[in-house]
């Protein structure tokens, strides 16, 4: 009885948490470069007096699905998609370095190259500033070229290169803001082998059908766990009646 209550109670609680993670995946189905979160359940024994018959069910974030999404053409000069493995380095609000696969950029009124969420895109020498009244093109290696409006393309000038990195997946962790960071907070080194495709965006790698099926499965699990709690409560009531009759 004791084991049933603890298992069902903790299982129901963490099923709700896993539903929240799946909901987040579904909410980011159309977010460029999004990596789906992978969650699993695991059992954790409850330490305490008496026999080791109790265990909690805990929702554990196993990591992220690092498989690539689909390259979708946009025709926009400030859109890039990372070819294969690799990341785009950005500067977070606290000044630290983080990594994203979302290559949809914009240029602020001050000329800073930023992500759509307002984070500075990092280059070899920090934030990248684009001169005013210029047309921007981004090369395969991340080098940014500008041409004054009305000039010929052969007058392009390189103003910087986007920092592209490729740390091992097991050395990266997702933050609450959806960005990835290196374990330990140490910035990853630039990798010259990482390339990008201009005029394209990588789609999210969330499998919508699989996520919906997972949501239904979790809902049924939650219903089963609540029924187990109800059964445990009913059994306890019946046992109390029997004991009172024998007394």
C-alpha positions as a Markdown table, in Angstrom:
| # | Residue | x | y | z |
|---|---|---|---|---|
| 1 | Unk | 0.0 | 0.0 | 0.0 |
| 2 | Unk | 2.8 | 2.4 | 1.0 |
| 3 | Unk | 4.7 | 1.7 | -2.1 |
| 4 | Unk | 1.6 | 2.1 | -4.3 |
| 5 | Unk | 0.8 | 5.6 | -2.9 |
| 6 | Unk | 4.3 | 7.0 | -3.3 |
| 7 | Unk | 4.7 | 5.6 | -6.8 |
| 8 | Unk | 1.3 | 6.8 | -8.0 |
| 9 | Unk | 1.6 | 10.2 | -6.3 |
| 10 | Unk | 5.0 | 11.0 | -7.7 |
| 11 | Unk | 4.2 | 9.5 | -11.0 |
| 12 | Unk | 1.2 | 11.7 | -11.5 |
| 13 | Unk | 3.1 | 14.8 | -10.5 |
| 14 | Unk | 6.0 | 14.2 | -12.9 |
| 15 | Unk | 3.7 | 13.2 | -15.7 |
| 16 | Unk | 2.3 | 16.7 | -15.6 |
| 17 | Unk | 5.9 | 18.1 | -15.8 |
| 18 | Unk | 6.6 | 15.9 | -18.8 |
| 19 | Unk | 3.4 | 17.1 | -20.4 |
| 20 | Unk | 4.7 | 20.6 | -20.0 |
| 21 | Unk | 8.0 | 19.6 | -21.8 |
| 22 | Unk | 6.1 | 18.0 | -24.6 |
| 23 | Unk | 3.8 | 21.1 | -24.9 |
| 24 | Unk | 7.0 | 23.3 | -25.2 |
| 25 | Unk | 8.2 | 21.1 | -28.0 |
| 26 | Unk | 4.8 | 21.5 | -29.8 |
| 27 | Unk | 4.8 | 25.3 | -29.2 |
| 28 | Unk | 8.2 | 25.5 | -31.0 |
| 29 | Unk | 7.2 | 23.4 | -34.0 |
| 30 | Unk | 7.6 | 26.5 | -36.2 |
| 31 | Unk | 10.7 | 28.0 | -34.4 |
| 32 | Unk | 13.7 | 27.8 | -36.8 |
| 33 | Unk | 16.5 | 25.6 | -35.6 |
| 34 | Unk | 14.7 | 24.4 | -32.4 |
| 35 | Unk | 15.9 | 21.2 | -30.9 |
| 36 | Unk | 13.3 | 19.0 | -29.3 |
| 37 | Unk | 13.7 | 18.2 | -25.6 |
| 38 | Unk | 13.9 | 14.5 | -24.6 |
| 39 | Unk | 12.4 | 13.5 | -21.2 |
| 40 | Unk | 12.4 | 10.1 | -19.5 |
| 41 | Unk | 11.0 | 8.7 | -16.2 |
| 42 | Unk | 13.3 | 7.1 | -13.6 |
| 43 | Unk | 12.7 | 5.5 | -10.2 |
| 44 | Unk | 14.4 | 7.0 | -7.1 |
| 45 | Unk | 14.3 | 5.0 | -3.9 |
| 46 | Unk | 13.0 | 6.9 | -0.8 |
| 47 | Unk | 15.5 | 6.8 | 2.0 |
| 48 | Unk | 14.1 | 6.5 | 5.5 |
| 49 | Unk | 13.2 | 4.2 | 8.4 |
| 50 | Unk | 11.6 | 0.9 | 7.7 |
| 51 | Unk | 11.9 | -1.4 | 4.8 |
| 52 | Unk | 13.0 | 0.0 | 1.4 |
| 53 | Unk | 9.6 | -0.4 | -0.2 |
| 54 | Unk | 9.0 | 3.1 | -1.3 |
| 55 | Unk | 10.2 | 4.8 | -4.5 |
| 56 | Unk | 9.5 | 8.1 | -6.2 |
| 57 | Unk | 9.0 | 8.4 | -10.0 |
| 58 | Unk | 11.0 | 11.3 | -11.3 |
| 59 | Unk | 10.9 | 13.1 | -14.6 |
| 60 | Unk | 14.5 | 13.4 | -16.0 |
| 61 | Unk | 15.6 | 15.5 | -18.9 |
| 62 | Unk | 17.7 | 13.1 | -20.9 |
| 63 | Unk | 18.9 | 15.9 | -23.2 |
| 64 | Unk | 17.9 | 17.2 | -26.6 |
| 65 | Unk | 17.4 | 15.7 | -30.1 |
| 66 | Unk | 20.3 | 17.1 | -32.1 |
| 67 | Unk | 19.1 | 15.8 | -35.4 |
| 68 | Unk | 19.0 | 18.3 | -38.2 |
| 69 | Unk | 15.8 | 20.0 | -39.4 |
| 70 | Unk | 14.8 | 20.7 | -43.0 |
| 71 | Unk | 16.5 | 23.5 | -45.0 |
| 72 | Unk | 13.7 | 25.9 | -46.1 |
| 73 | Unk | 14.5 | 28.6 | -48.6 |
| 74 | Unk | 13.4 | 32.2 | -47.6 |
| 75 | Unk | 15.3 | 34.3 | -50.2 |
| 76 | Unk | 16.1 | 36.7 | -47.4 |
| 77 | Unk | 19.8 | 37.9 | -47.2 |
| 78 | Unk | 19.8 | 38.0 | -43.4 |
| 79 | Unk | 18.6 | 34.4 | -43.0 |
| 80 | Unk | 21.2 | 31.6 | -42.7 |
| 81 | Unk | 21.0 | 27.9 | -41.9 |
| 82 | Unk | 23.8 | 25.9 | -40.5 |
| 83 | Unk | 24.9 | 23.0 | -42.7 |
| 84 | Unk | 25.1 | 19.8 | -40.7 |
| 85 | Unk | 26.5 | 20.0 | -37.2 |
| 86 | Unk | 27.4 | 23.4 | -35.7 |
| 87 | Unk | 26.1 | 26.4 | -33.9 |
| 88 | Unk | 25.8 | 30.2 | -34.2 |
| 89 | Unk | 27.3 | 32.1 | -31.3 |
| 90 | Unk | 25.3 | 34.9 | -29.7 |
| 91 | Unk | 25.7 | 37.2 | -26.7 |
| 92 | Unk | 23.1 | 36.9 | -24.0 |
| 93 | Unk | 21.7 | 39.8 | -21.9 |
| 94 | Unk | 24.3 | 39.1 | -19.1 |
| 95 | Unk | 27.2 | 39.3 | -21.6 |
| 96 | Unk | 27.9 | 35.6 | -21.8 |
| 97 | Unk | 28.1 | 33.5 | -24.9 |
| 98 | Unk | 25.4 | 31.1 | -25.9 |
| 99 | Unk | 24.5 | 29.1 | -29.1 |
| 100 | Unk | 21.6 | 28.8 | -31.4 |
| 101 | Unk | 20.6 | 27.2 | -34.7 |
| 102 | Unk | 18.1 | 30.0 | -35.4 |
| 103 | Unk | 19.7 | 32.0 | -38.1 |
| 104 | Unk | 17.0 | 34.6 | -38.7 |
| 105 | Unk | 18.8 | 37.9 | -38.2 |
| 106 | Unk | 17.9 | 41.6 | -38.2 |
| 107 | Unk | 19.9 | 44.9 | -38.2 |
| 108 | Unk | 19.1 | 47.4 | -35.5 |
| 109 | Unk | 19.0 | 51.2 | -36.1 |
| 110 | Unk | 22.4 | 51.4 | -34.6 |
| 111 | Unk | 23.7 | 48.8 | -37.1 |
| 112 | Unk | 24.1 | 45.8 | -34.8 |
| 113 | Unk | 23.5 | 42.4 | -36.2 |
| 114 | Unk | 21.0 | 40.6 | -33.9 |
| 115 | Unk | 18.7 | 37.7 | -33.7 |
| 116 | Unk | 15.0 | 38.2 | -33.9 |
| 117 | Unk | 14.9 | 38.0 | -30.1 |
| 118 | Unk | 17.3 | 40.9 | -29.8 |
| 119 | Unk | 20.6 | 39.1 | -29.0 |
| 120 | Unk | 23.8 | 40.3 | -30.6 |
| 121 | Unk | 25.3 | 37.9 | -33.1 |
| 122 | Unk | 29.0 | 37.4 | -32.2 |
| 123 | Unk | 31.9 | 37.6 | -34.6 |
| 124 | Unk | 35.6 | 37.0 | -34.3 |
| 125 | Unk | 36.0 | 40.3 | -32.5 |
| 126 | Unk | 32.7 | 40.5 | -30.6 |
| 127 | Unk | 29.4 | 42.0 | -31.8 |
| 128 | Unk | 29.1 | 42.7 | -35.5 |
| 129 | Unk | 28.2 | 46.2 | -36.7 |
| 130 | Unk | 26.8 | 46.8 | -40.2 |
| 131 | Unk | 27.4 | 50.2 | -41.9 |
| 132 | Unk | 24.3 | 52.1 | -42.8 |
| 133 | Unk | 22.9 | 52.2 | -46.4 |
| 134 | Unk | 24.5 | 48.9 | -47.4 |
| 135 | Unk | 23.3 | 45.6 | -48.8 |
| 136 | Unk | 24.4 | 42.6 | -46.8 |
| 137 | Unk | 25.4 | 39.1 | -48.0 |
| 138 | Unk | 26.7 | 36.2 | -45.9 |
| 139 | Unk | 29.2 | 33.8 | -47.4 |
| 140 | Unk | 29.3 | 30.1 | -46.8 |
| 141 | Unk | 32.0 | 30.4 | -44.1 |
| 142 | Unk | 30.0 | 33.1 | -42.2 |
| 143 | Unk | 31.9 | 36.1 | -43.5 |
| 144 | Unk | 29.6 | 39.1 | -43.9 |
| 145 | Unk | 30.1 | 41.3 | -46.9 |
| 146 | Unk | 28.5 | 44.7 | -47.5 |
| 147 | Unk | 28.0 | 46.7 | -50.7 |
| 148 | Unk | 26.9 | 50.4 | -50.6 |
| 149 | Unk | 23.5 | 50.7 | -52.1 |
| 150 | Unk | 23.7 | 51.5 | -55.9 |
| 151 | Unk | 27.3 | 50.0 | -56.2 |
| 152 | Unk | 28.3 | 47.0 | -58.1 |
| 153 | Unk | 28.7 | 43.6 | -56.3 |
| 154 | Unk | 32.5 | 43.6 | -57.1 |
| 155 | Unk | 32.8 | 46.4 | -54.6 |
| 156 | Unk | 31.9 | 44.2 | -51.6 |
| 157 | Unk | 33.7 | 44.7 | -48.4 |
| 158 | Unk | 34.1 | 42.1 | -45.6 |
| 159 | Unk | 33.1 | 43.6 | -42.3 |
| 160 | Unk | 33.4 | 40.5 | -40.1 |
| 161 | Unk | 32.7 | 36.8 | -39.7 |
| 162 | Unk | 30.0 | 35.2 | -37.7 |
| 163 | Unk | 31.4 | 32.9 | -35.0 |
| 164 | Unk | 30.5 | 29.3 | -35.8 |
| 165 | Unk | 31.2 | 26.6 | -33.4 |
| 166 | Unk | 30.8 | 22.8 | -33.2 |
| 167 | Unk | 31.2 | 21.5 | -29.6 |
| 168 | Unk | 30.3 | 17.9 | -28.8 |
| 169 | Unk | 26.6 | 17.5 | -28.0 |
| 170 | Unk | 27.3 | 15.9 | -24.7 |
| 171 | Unk | 29.2 | 19.1 | -23.6 |
| 172 | Unk | 26.1 | 21.3 | -24.1 |
| 173 | Unk | 23.1 | 22.1 | -22.0 |
| 174 | Unk | 19.9 | 24.0 | -22.8 |
| 175 | Unk | 19.0 | 26.9 | -20.6 |
| 176 | Unk | 15.6 | 28.2 | -19.6 |
| 177 | Unk | 15.7 | 30.7 | -22.5 |
| 178 | Unk | 16.0 | 27.9 | -25.1 |
| 179 | Unk | 19.7 | 28.7 | -25.9 |
| 180 | Unk | 22.5 | 26.2 | -25.5 |
| 181 | Unk | 25.6 | 26.7 | -23.5 |
| 182 | Unk | 28.8 | 24.8 | -22.9 |
| 183 | Unk | 29.1 | 22.9 | -19.7 |
| 184 | Unk | 31.2 | 25.0 | -17.3 |
| 185 | Unk | 30.4 | 28.2 | -19.0 |
| 186 | Unk | 33.6 | 28.3 | -21.1 |
| 187 | Unk | 33.0 | 29.7 | -24.6 |
| 188 | Unk | 33.5 | 27.1 | -27.4 |
| 189 | Unk | 36.2 | 27.7 | -29.9 |
| 190 | Unk | 35.3 | 28.8 | -33.5 |
| 191 | Unk | 35.3 | 25.9 | -36.0 |
| 192 | Unk | 36.3 | 26.8 | -39.6 |
| 193 | Unk | 34.7 | 23.6 | -40.8 |
| 194 | Unk | 31.2 | 24.8 | -40.0 |
| 195 | Unk | 29.4 | 26.3 | -43.0 |
| 196 | Unk | 26.1 | 28.1 | -43.5 |
| 197 | Unk | 23.6 | 28.4 | -46.3 |
| 198 | Unk | 22.4 | 31.9 | -47.0 |
| 199 | Unk | 18.8 | 32.6 | -47.8 |
| 200 | Unk | 17.6 | 29.6 | -45.9 |
| 201 | Unk | 16.4 | 28.7 | -42.4 |
| 202 | Unk | 16.5 | 25.3 | -40.7 |
| 203 | Unk | 13.1 | 24.1 | -39.5 |
| 204 | Unk | 12.4 | 22.8 | -36.0 |
| 205 | Unk | 13.2 | 19.1 | -35.7 |
| 206 | Unk | 10.1 | 18.5 | -33.6 |
| 207 | Unk | 8.0 | 15.6 | -34.9 |
| 208 | Unk | 4.5 | 17.0 | -34.5 |
| 209 | Unk | 2.7 | 13.6 | -34.9 |
| 210 | Unk | 5.0 | 11.9 | -32.4 |
| 211 | Unk | 4.6 | 14.7 | -29.9 |
| 212 | Unk | 0.8 | 14.6 | -30.1 |
| 213 | Unk | 0.9 | 10.8 | -29.6 |
| 214 | Unk | 3.2 | 11.3 | -26.6 |
| 215 | Unk | 0.7 | 13.9 | -25.1 |
| 216 | Unk | -2.1 | 11.4 | -25.4 |
| 217 | Unk | 0.0 | 8.6 | -23.8 |
| 218 | Unk | 0.9 | 10.9 | -20.9 |
| 219 | Unk | -2.7 | 11.9 | -20.4 |
| 220 | Unk | -3.6 | 8.2 | -20.1 |
| 221 | Unk | -0.7 | 7.6 | -17.7 |
| 222 | Unk | -1.9 | 10.4 | -15.5 |
| 223 | Unk | -5.5 | 9.0 | -15.5 |
| 224 | Unk | -4.2 | 5.6 | -14.5 |
| 225 | Unk | -2.1 | 7.0 | -11.7 |
| 226 | Unk | -5.0 | 8.9 | -10.3 |
| 227 | Unk | -7.1 | 5.7 | -10.4 |
| 228 | Unk | -4.3 | 3.9 | -8.5 |
| 229 | Unk | -4.4 | 6.6 | -5.8 |
| 230 | Unk | -8.2 | 6.2 | -5.6 |
| 231 | Unk | -7.8 | 2.4 | -5.3 |
| 232 | Unk | -5.2 | 2.8 | -2.6 |
| 233 | Unk | -7.5 | 5.2 | -0.6 |
| 234 | Unk | -10.4 | 2.8 | -1.0 |
| 235 | Unk | -8.3 | -0.1 | 0.2 |
| 236 | Unk | -7.2 | 1.8 | 3.2 |
| 237 | Unk | -10.8 | 2.7 | 4.1 |
| 238 | Unk | -11.8 | -0.9 | 3.9 |
| 239 | Unk | -8.9 | -2.1 | 5.9 |
| 240 | Unk | -9.8 | 0.5 | 8.6 |
| 241 | Unk | -13.3 | -0.9 | 8.8 |
| 242 | Unk | -12.1 | -4.4 | 9.1 |
| 243 | Unk | -9.7 | -3.5 | 11.9 |
| 244 | Unk | -12.4 | -1.5 | 13.8 |
| 245 | Unk | -14.8 | -4.5 | 13.6 |
| 246 | Unk | -12.2 | -6.9 | 14.9 |
| 247 | Unk | -11.5 | -4.4 | 17.8 |
